[in-house]
Amino acid sequence: MPYVDGFVLAVPKDRIDEYKAMARTGGDVWMSHGALSYVECIGDDVPYGELTSFPRAVQAKDDEVVIFSWITYKSRQDRDEIMKKVMEDPRLSMDMASMPFDGKRMIFGGFESFLEL
């Protein structure tokens, strides 16, 4: 079963096209280094909850949309090796100041799969 990196972040609505271009490049880079899949989703039905919700988790503002994405790998070891290559790839700028979103509000983490139907 795959190892998964998951991400949730908020992108200003007026920067969605910029984010999509960055995501396309990111997907090409991850896949070229061995990721099994790379998925990006724009929030369509993500209400602001009273206690918890995707928008609350990333402190989304009224002019922002929530992005939910994930990348899959064969294993945690493969993920670690691929991530090292991705971070060194000149096609990506890892300068958080140039990103079309506030990286400080991004949630991310690695997950070991235990069930897939």
C-alpha positions in Angstrom: 0.0 0.0 0.0 1.3 3.5 -0.8 2.8 6.0 1.5 1.0 9.4 1.3 2.1 13.0 1.8 -1.0 15.2 2.4 -1.4 18.9 2.2 -4.1 21.5 3.0 -3.6 25.2 2.3 -5.4 28.4 1.5 -4.8 30.3 -1.8 -6.1 33.8 -2.6 -8.8 33.5 -5.3 -7.0 36.0 -7.4 -3.8 33.8 -7.4 -5.5 30.5 -8.4 -4.1 30.5 -11.9 -0.6 31.1 -10.5 -1.1 28.3 -8.0 -2.3 26.0 -10.8 0.8 26.7 -12.9 3.0 26.0 -9.8 1.1 22.8 -9.1 1.5 21.6 -12.7 5.3 22.1 -12.5 5.3 20.5 -9.0 3.4 17.5 -10.3 5.8 17.1 -13.3 8.8 17.3 -10.9 7.4 14.8 -8.3 6.4 12.3 -11.0 9.7 12.5 -12.8 11.5 11.6 -9.6 9.3 8.5 -9.0 6.1 9.5 -7.2 3.2 7.2 -8.0 0.5 9.9 -8.2 0.1 13.7 -7.6 -3.3 15.2 -7.0 -4.5 18.8 -6.4 -8.1 19.7 -5.5 -9.8 23.0 -5.1 -12.4 23.3 -2.3 -15.9 23.2 -3.6 -18.0 22.1 -0.6 -15.9 23.0 2.5 -18.0 24.9 5.0 -16.4 27.0 7.8 -17.2 24.8 10.8 -18.0 26.1 14.3 -15.1 24.2 15.9 -13.1 22.4 13.2 -13.0 22.5 9.4 -10.6 22.7 6.5 -11.0 26.5 6.3 -10.4 26.9 10.0 -7.4 24.6 9.9 -5.6 26.9 7.5 -7.2 30.1 8.7 -8.7 30.7 5.3 -9.9 34.3 4.7 -13.0 35.3 2.7 -11.0 35.9 -0.4 -9.2 32.5 -0.3 -10.1 29.0 -1.4 -8.9 25.8 0.3 -6.6 23.4 -1.6 -6.4 19.7 -0.6 -3.6 17.7 -2.2 -1.7 14.5 -1.9 1.2 12.6 -3.4 1.7 8.9 -3.2 4.9 6.8 -3.1 5.7 3.1 -2.9 7.1 3.5 0.7 8.3 5.9 3.3 11.8 5.2 2.1 10.9 6.0 -1.5 9.2 9.2 -0.3 12.3 10.3 1.6 14.6 9.6 -1.4 12.1 11.3 -3.9 11.7 14.4 -1.6 15.4 14.9 -1.4 15.6 14.9 -5.2 12.5 17.2 -5.5 14.1 19.7 -3.1 17.2 19.9 -5.2 15.4 20.1 -8.5 16.0 23.5 -10.2 12.5 23.4 -11.8 11.0 24.3 -8.4 11.5 27.4 -6.4 11.2 26.5 -2.7 11.3 30.2 -1.7 8.2 30.6 0.4 8.1 34.3 -0.2 7.5 33.7 -3.9 4.7 31.1 -3.4 1.1 32.2 -4.3 0.0 31.3 -0.8 1.0 31.7 2.9 3.2 28.7 3.6 2.9 29.4 7.3 -0.7 28.3 7.2 -0.1 25.1 5.2 -0.7 21.8 6.9 1.2 18.8 5.7 2.3 15.4 6.8 3.2 11.9 5.8 0.8 9.0 6.3 1.2 5.2 6.1 -1.8 3.6 4.4 -3.6 0.9 6.3 -6.7 0.4 4.1 -7.5 0.8 0.5 -10.7 -0.5 -1.1 
